[in-house]
């Protein structure tokens, strides 16, 4: 069992790093949502939905590169 101790320490350290990274990403996500909500104050809900859909589409489906012949 003593040989497994260093591997366990490495695994625990890895889990801690992953958790710290998750916490940092979650905090950034919360900031982004707050800023996005602030930008949309005063607009109708349709505007909010349109902005959300456009940003989601750009995030998940990046624009296709143009062909060299297209200008």
N, C-alpha and C positions, 0 to 999 in steps of 0.2 A: 504494500500500500504506500510505502514511502516514495516510490518512484512516480506515483500518480500525483503527488502533491505539487510539483512544479507545473504539471499540465493543468491542474485545477486552478492554480494561481493565474496562469496565462488565460484560461477560459474566463475566469471571473474578471480579470482586467479588461478583456475584450468586451464582455457584457457591459461593464461600466462605461467604456468608451462609446459603445453603441447607444446606451441610454443617454449619455451626455449629448451626443449628436442629435438624437431624437428630440430632446428637450430644447436644444438650440433651434432646430428647424420648426418646432411647434411654436416657439416664441416668435420667430420671424413670420410664420403663417398668421398668427394673431395680429401682428403689427400690420401686415399686408391687408388683412380683412378690415381692420379699423380704418386704414387709409382709404381703401376702396369705398367703404361705407360713407366716409366723410366727403369724398369726391362726389358722391351721388346724392347728397342731401339737397332737397329742393326739387329734384327731378321726379317725374312720375315713375310708378313701378315698372311701366313698360320700358322706360329708358334704362332702368337698372337691369332688367332682364336682358335687354339687347346688349348692353355692355358686358354682362356676365357671359352671355353666349358667345359673343365675339372673342372675348379674352380666352374662354375655354377652347374655342376652335383653334385659335392661333397657338395656344399652348400644346394642344394634342395633335394638331394637323398643320405642321409648318408649311409655308408656301412652297410650291414646287419650283425648282430652279428653271429659269427661262432657257429655251433652246437658243443656240447661237444665232439662228436665222431670224428670231423674233426680236424686234426693236420697238 
